[in-house]
């Protein structure tokens, strides 16, 4: 699972650098063919749409399958968490995450059977 914070309509440079390092050498990459789910958050109103598009493209290039059709795009994240207690307070977002995680696990289980 990769959790992304979107900055300036993209992924943070540190995350891109970490993915670049993990993808080398290509023949024995530690990330190649690992199944990944994506969760993104941003204080903006649109949600991390651009960061998710960017990281999906990067991961595809690295031969990393990403859970298809499912996107967790949390907008205005600063209004949905209690920063003192470090907990998610938004019920709608919490319900969506609770439905997303079983789908991700099911996808992994199905993919392992196909291998």
Backbone as a chain_set.jsonl record, in Angstrom:
{"seq": "XXXXXXXXXXXXXXXXXXXXXXXXXXXXXXXXXXXXXXXXXXXXXXXXXXXXXXXXXXXXXXXXXXXXXXXXXXXXXXXXXXXXXXXXXXXXXXXXXXXXXXXXXXXXXXXXXXX", "coords": {"N": [[0.852, -1.163, 0.0], [0.614, 2.153, -0.871], [0.663, 5.331, 0.371], [-0.112, 8.517, -0.556], [0.738, 11.904, -0.437], [-0.396, 14.732, -2.016], [1.419, 17.242, -3.611], [1.563, 20.334, -5.138], [0.217, 19.369, -7.428], [1.34, 16.828, -7.871], [3.398, 13.915, -7.064], [5.348, 13.719, -4.055], [8.823, 14.557, -4.28], [10.607, 12.993, -2.801], [9.276, 10.536, -2.545], [9.213, 9.727, -5.246], [11.959, 9.481, -5.688], [12.551, 7.374, -3.902], [11.067, 5.296, -5.088], [12.412, 5.136, -7.531], [14.952, 4.217, -6.689], [14.178, 1.759, -5.576], [13.459, 0.405, -7.824], [15.68, -0.523, -9.104], [18.423, -2.828, -9.427], [16.855, -3.414, -12.578], [16.438, -6.135, -13.26], [16.394, -7.477, -10.826], [14.724, -6.08, -9.158], [13.305, -4.893, -6.129], [10.734, -4.078, -6.059], [9.396, -4.756, -8.357], [6.643, -6.315, -9.848], [5.241, -6.443, -7.46], [2.174, -6.258, -5.745], [0.129, -3.428, -5.501], [-1.751, -1.057, -3.676], [-3.328, 2.146, -3.749], [-3.561, 5.086, -1.844], [-4.544, 8.367, -1.502], [-4.064, 11.753, -0.399], [-4.848, 15.196, 0.137], [-4.736, 18.69, 0.982], [-6.2, 20.201, -0.737], [-9.209, 20.852, -2.734], [-9.883, 19.148, -4.857], [-8.813, 16.685, -4.493], [-6.247, 14.123, -4.59], [-5.894, 13.682, -7.44], [-4.124, 14.176, -9.621], [-1.645, 13.359, -8.587], [-2.175, 10.644, -8.184], [-2.59, 9.795, -10.829], [-0.04, 10.289, -11.825], [1.629, 8.601, -10.231], [0.564, 6.091, -10.849], [1.308, 5.855, -13.523], [4.11, 5.866, -13.265], [4.488, 3.53, -11.695], [3.483, 1.591, -13.442], [5.412, 1.637, -15.456], [7.456, 0.518, -14.001], [6.672, -2.077, -13.811], [4.791, -2.722, -11.825], [1.904, -3.888, -10.571], [-1.145, -2.189, -10.007], [-3.97, -1.884, -7.921], [-6.777, -2.142, -9.844], [-9.193, 0.226, -11.061], [-9.997, 1.22, -8.592], [-9.917, 3.996, -6.532], [-8.647, 5.933, -3.955], [-9.263, 8.971, -2.991], [-8.657, 11.476, -1.067], [-9.81, 14.5, -0.291], [-9.289, 17.796, 1.102], [-8.017, 16.99, 3.485], [-7.047, 17.954, 5.895], [-9.275, 18.763, 7.257], [-10.47, 16.451, 7.975], [-9.203, 14.927, 9.809], [-8.18, 14.497, 13.21], [-5.693, 16.255, 14.358], [-4.379, 16.342, 16.792], [-4.96, 13.928, 18.121], [-4.309, 12.287, 16.085], [-6.082, 10.821, 14.388], [-8.524, 9.651, 12.049], [-11.439, 11.416, 11.487], [-13.602, 11.795, 9.834], [-16.531, 10.336, 8.928], [-17.541, 9.376, 6.45], [-15.264, 9.11, 4.832], [-13.907, 7.248, 6.356], [-15.641, 5.031, 6.143], [-15.372, 4.524, 3.406], [-12.659, 3.803, 3.232], [-12.772, 1.509, 4.791], [-14.193, -0.154, 3.107], [-12.524, -0.262, 0.933], [-10.102, -1.529, 1.705], [-10.738, -4.371, 2.151], [-11.333, -5.002, -0.539], [-8.867, -4.635, -1.738], [-7.339, -6.622, -0.439], [-8.724, -8.908, -1.3], [-8.208, -8.759, -4.044], [-5.438, -9.182, -4.028], [-5.402, -11.835, -3.011], [-6.76, -13.184, -5.128], [-4.987, -12.67, -7.215], [-2.688, -14.019, -6.379], [-3.507, -16.635, -6.594], [-3.682, -16.907, -9.339], [-1.052, -16.836, -10.134]], "CA": [[0.0, 0.0, 0.0], [1.344, 3.419, -0.905], [-0.159, 6.483, 0.728], [0.501, 9.661, -1.227], [0.288, 13.274, -0.214], [-0.164, 15.466, -3.257], [1.966, 18.594, -3.51], [1.686, 21.001, -6.428], [-0.342, 18.496, -8.463], [2.191, 15.681, -8.152], [3.871, 13.171, -5.906], [6.552, 14.316, -3.478], [10.079, 14.124, -4.879], [11.214, 11.941, -1.979], [8.626, 9.283, -2.925], [9.704, 9.371, -6.586], [13.335, 9.028, -5.528], [12.507, 6.049, -3.266], [10.616, 4.344, -6.108], [13.51, 4.971, -8.489], [15.959, 3.355, -6.075], [13.61, 0.413, -5.404], [13.268, -0.236, -9.136], [16.975, -0.89, -9.668], [18.501, -3.068, -10.867], [15.576, -3.852, -13.139], [16.328, -7.6, -13.262], [16.147, -7.988, -9.469], [14.076, -4.996, -8.422], [12.51, -5.33, -4.978], [9.345, -3.629, -6.203], [8.811, -5.31, -9.572], [5.563, -7.298, -9.724], [4.563, -6.38, -6.159], [0.826, -5.719, -5.89], [0.063, -2.169, -4.763], [-2.956, -0.241, -3.585], [-2.971, 3.553, -3.58], [-4.423, 5.996, -1.088], [-3.981, 9.703, -1.627], [-4.7, 12.821, 0.359], [-4.367, 16.547, -0.119], [-5.597, 19.704, 1.571], [-6.984, 20.821, -1.803], [-10.589, 20.43, -2.902], [-10.059, 18.157, -5.919], [-8.249, 15.392, -4.118], [-4.946, 13.882, -5.221], [-6.111, 13.077, -8.757], [-2.919, 14.257, -10.447], [-0.613, 12.514, -7.986], [-2.51, 9.244, -8.457], [-2.301, 9.529, -12.245], [1.409, 10.279, -11.979], [2.241, 7.408, -9.633], [0.135, 4.925, -11.623], [2.159, 5.811, -14.709], [5.45, 5.48, -12.811], [4.468, 2.12, -11.283], [3.305, 0.763, -14.643], [6.732, 1.572, -16.075], [8.283, -0.344, -13.153], [6.027, -3.394, -13.786], [4.151, -2.884, -10.521], [0.449, -3.842, -10.738], [-1.894, -1.364, -9.058], [-5.379, -2.266, -7.839], [-7.475, -1.419, -10.915], [-10.514, 0.851, -10.943], [-10.274, 1.744, -7.256], [-9.119, 5.16, -6.18], [-8.958, 6.6, -2.694], [-8.877, 10.363, -3.197], [-9.141, 12.214, 0.102], [-9.6, 15.942, -0.408], [-9.424, 18.569, 2.344], [-7.641, 16.031, 4.528], [-6.844, 18.654, 7.163], [-10.572, 18.887, 7.923], [-10.996, 15.107, 8.206], [-8.428, 14.251, 10.844], [-7.876, 15.196, 14.456], [-4.232, 16.243, 14.35], [-3.864, 16.083, 18.143], [-5.068, 12.493, 18.398], [-3.833, 11.583, 14.883], [-7.101, 9.864, 13.961], [-9.478, 10.062, 11.034], [-12.725, 11.719, 12.119], [-14.657, 11.876, 8.833], [-17.2, 9.029, 8.839], [-17.677, 8.953, 5.053], [-13.938, 8.667, 4.404], [-13.62, 6.029, 7.113], [-16.421, 3.947, 5.524], [-14.777, 4.207, 2.108], [-11.428, 3.056, 3.496], [-13.156, 0.183, 5.293], [-14.612, -0.983, 1.97], [-11.383, -0.362, 0.022], [-9.103, -2.49, 2.176], [-11.099, -5.748, 1.789], [-11.2, -5.17, -1.992], [-7.431, -4.769, -1.996], [-6.934, -7.95, 0.04], [-9.336, -9.874, -2.219], [-7.447, -8.676, -5.296], [-4.164, -9.867, -3.779], [-5.684, -13.274, -2.931], [-7.061, -13.683, -6.482], [-3.769, -12.582, -8.022], [-1.768, -15.07, -5.957], [-4.027, -17.891, -7.138], [-3.396, -16.911, -10.775], [0.394, -16.981, -10.37]], "C": [[0.899, 1.228, 0.0], [0.341, 4.532, -0.602], [0.582, 7.73, 0.239], [-0.104, 10.954, -0.717], [0.609, 14.043, -1.482], [0.332, 16.866, -2.943], [2.114, 19.158, -4.911], [1.316, 20.079, -7.592], [0.553, 17.324, -8.821], [2.607, 14.973, -6.879], [5.106, 13.878, -5.346], [7.816, 13.727, -4.108], [10.74, 12.99, -4.113], [10.598, 10.579, -2.323], [9.12, 8.822, -4.292], [11.121, 8.838, -6.492], [13.382, 7.626, -4.917], [12.071, 4.979, -4.27], [11.709, 4.093, -7.147], [14.58, 4.031, -7.932], [15.441, 1.922, -5.944], [13.486, -0.326, -6.731], [14.569, -0.697, -9.778], [17.667, -1.94, -8.827], [17.207, -3.712, -11.375], [15.388, -5.365, -13.04], [15.991, -8.162, -11.877], [15.513, -6.931, -8.571], [13.22, -5.535, -7.281], [11.038, -4.948, -5.118], [8.642, -4.247, -7.413], [7.814, -6.425, -9.247], [4.935, -7.393, -8.333], [3.2, -5.733, -6.376], [0.662, -4.511, -4.964], [-1.344, -1.59, -4.801], [-2.521, 1.185, -3.315], [-4.032, 4.296, -2.774], [-3.768, 7.358, -1.189], [-4.775, 10.728, -0.851], [-4.058, 14.157, 0.003], [-5.269, 17.537, 0.608], [-6.485, 20.403, 0.526], [-8.365, 20.208, -1.948], [-10.801, 19.32, -3.917], [-9.632, 16.764, -5.485], [-6.982, 15.16, -4.91], [-5.032, 13.193, -6.577], [-4.823, 13.059, -9.572], [-1.799, 13.382, -9.897], [-0.901, 11.04, -8.265], [-2.251, 8.895, -9.918], [-0.792, 9.403, -12.452], [2.021, 8.992, -11.427], [1.798, 6.13, -10.345], [1.005, 4.756, -12.87], [3.569, 5.332, -14.337], [5.484, 3.993, -12.465], [4.282, 1.183, -12.469], [4.639, 0.574, -15.356], [7.652, 0.618, -15.319], [7.729, -1.769, -13.052], [5.447, -3.718, -12.412], [2.641, -2.781, -10.732], [-0.205, -3.03, -9.611], [-3.355, -1.8, -9.096], [-6.179, -1.463, -8.861], [-8.826, -0.856, -10.465], [-10.817, 1.463, -9.578], [-9.331, 2.899, -6.966], [-9.589, 5.681, -4.824], [-8.378, 7.997, -2.808], [-9.462, 11.19, -2.054], [-8.786, 13.684, -0.072], [-9.81, 16.592, 0.962], [-9.113, 17.71, 3.574], [-7.476, 16.698, 5.889], [-8.144, 18.849, 7.941], [-11.135, 17.527, 8.341], [-10.213, 14.308, 9.248], [-8.325, 15.134, 12.084], [-6.365, 15.134, 14.608], [-3.637, 16.024, 15.736], [-3.861, 14.592, 18.456], [-4.559, 11.639, 17.241], [-4.794, 10.472, 14.448], [-7.999, 10.499, 12.906], [-10.832, 10.271, 11.696], [-13.889, 11.734, 11.136], [-15.265, 10.491, 8.592], [-17.283, 8.512, 7.405], [-16.334, 8.415, 4.527], [-13.579, 7.356, 5.092], [-14.362, 4.837, 6.507], [-15.816, 3.541, 4.189], [-13.493, 3.407, 2.282], [-11.734, 1.645, 3.978], [-13.661, -0.717, 4.176], [-13.451, -1.201, 0.991], [-10.415, -1.464, 0.443], [-9.488, -3.941, 1.904], [-11.01, -6.008, 0.273], [-9.739, -5.373, -2.376], [-6.935, -6.158, -1.6], [-7.478, -9.042, -0.883], [-8.591, -9.912, -3.551], [-6.112, -9.388, -5.151], [-4.385, -11.385, -3.755], [-5.955, -13.871, -4.307], [-5.809, -13.694, -7.341], [-2.78, -13.668, -7.658], [-2.198, -16.426, -6.491], [-3.673, -18.012, -8.62], [-1.922, -17.133, -11.074], [0.812, -18.38, -10.416]], "O": [[1.839, 1.318, 0.79], [-0.698, 4.644, -1.252], [1.743, 7.958, 0.578], [-1.322, 11.072, -0.584], [1.74, 14.015, -1.968], [-0.247, 17.582, -2.125], [2.724, 18.529, -5.775], [2.015, 20.022, -8.604], [0.532, 16.865, -9.963], [2.232, 15.362, -5.773], [5.824, 14.555, -6.081], [7.864, 12.54, -4.427], [11.367, 12.119, -4.714], [11.311, 9.578, -2.386], [9.414, 7.641, -4.473], [11.455, 7.849, -7.145], [14.163, 6.783, -5.359], [12.636, 3.886, -4.301], [11.902, 2.96, -7.588], [15.056, 3.145, -8.642], [16.188, 0.972, -6.178], [13.416, -1.555, -6.752], [14.551, -1.213, -10.896], [17.507, -1.94, -7.606], [16.556, -4.468, -10.654], [14.282, -5.827, -12.762], [15.367, -9.218, -11.776], [15.75, -6.905, -7.363], [12.497, -6.517, -7.448], [10.194, -5.445, -4.373], [7.413, -4.253, -7.475], [8.105, -7.343, -8.48], [4.18, -8.326, -8.059], [3.09, -4.758, -7.12], [1.015, -4.571, -3.786], [-2.028, -1.632, -5.824], [-1.468, 1.415, -2.721], [-5.232, 4.147, -3.001], [-2.561, 7.485, -0.982], [-5.986, 10.6, -0.666], [-2.89, 14.229, -0.379], [-6.446, 17.251, 0.829], [-7.419, 21.117, 0.889], [-8.657, 19.168, -1.357], [-11.805, 18.612, -3.846], [-10.065, 15.772, -6.071], [-6.675, 15.931, -5.819], [-4.315, 12.225, -6.829], [-4.471, 12.032, -10.151], [-1.082, 12.736, -10.662], [0.017, 10.271, -8.551], [-1.745, 7.812, -10.214], [-0.329, 8.516, -13.168], [2.845, 8.364, -12.092], [2.575, 5.18, -10.438], [1.387, 3.641, -13.222], [4.144, 4.488, -15.025], [6.391, 3.275, -12.886], [4.861, 0.097, -12.497], [4.956, -0.527, -15.806], [8.523, -0.015, -15.915], [8.255, -2.582, -12.291], [5.589, -4.831, -11.906], [2.141, -1.7, -11.041], [0.137, -3.169, -8.436], [-3.909, -2.054, -10.166], [-6.256, -0.238, -8.761], [-9.495, -1.415, -9.596], [-11.818, 2.166, -9.436], [-8.116, 2.792, -7.132], [-10.787, 5.845, -4.589], [-7.164, 8.189, -2.733], [-10.636, 11.556, -2.085], [-7.618, 14.067, -0.008], [-10.427, 16.011, 1.855], [-9.85, 17.71, 4.559], [-7.736, 16.08, 6.921], [-8.115, 19.075, 9.15], [-12.176, 17.467, 8.996], [-10.533, 13.152, 9.527], [-8.377, 16.361, 12.0], [-5.814, 14.086, 14.945], [-2.5, 15.565, 15.847], [-2.886, 14.059, 18.988], [-4.393, 10.427, 17.379], [-4.383, 9.344, 14.177], [-8.202, 11.713, 12.88], [-11.318, 9.385, 12.397], [-15.047, 11.69, 11.554], [-14.586, 9.586, 8.108], [-17.11, 7.315, 7.177], [-16.293, 7.384, 3.857], [-13.01, 6.459, 4.47], [-13.79, 3.756, 6.368], [-15.751, 2.354, 3.87], [-13.263, 2.438, 1.558], [-11.038, 0.696, 3.618], [-13.565, -1.939, 4.29], [-13.408, -2.218, 0.299], [-9.963, -2.246, -0.394], [-8.632, -4.703, 1.456], [-10.654, -7.109, -0.147], [-9.423, -6.19, -3.24], [-6.192, -6.793, -2.35], [-6.767, -9.992, -1.208], [-8.374, -10.985, -4.114], [-5.697, -10.119, -6.05], [-3.647, -12.133, -4.397], [-5.442, -14.943, -4.627], [-5.594, -14.628, -8.114], [-2.094, -14.193, -8.536], [-1.359, -17.27, -6.805], [-3.393, -19.111, -9.1], [-1.579, -17.579, -12.169], [1.995, -18.665, -10.605]]}, "num_chains": 1, "name": "protein.A"}
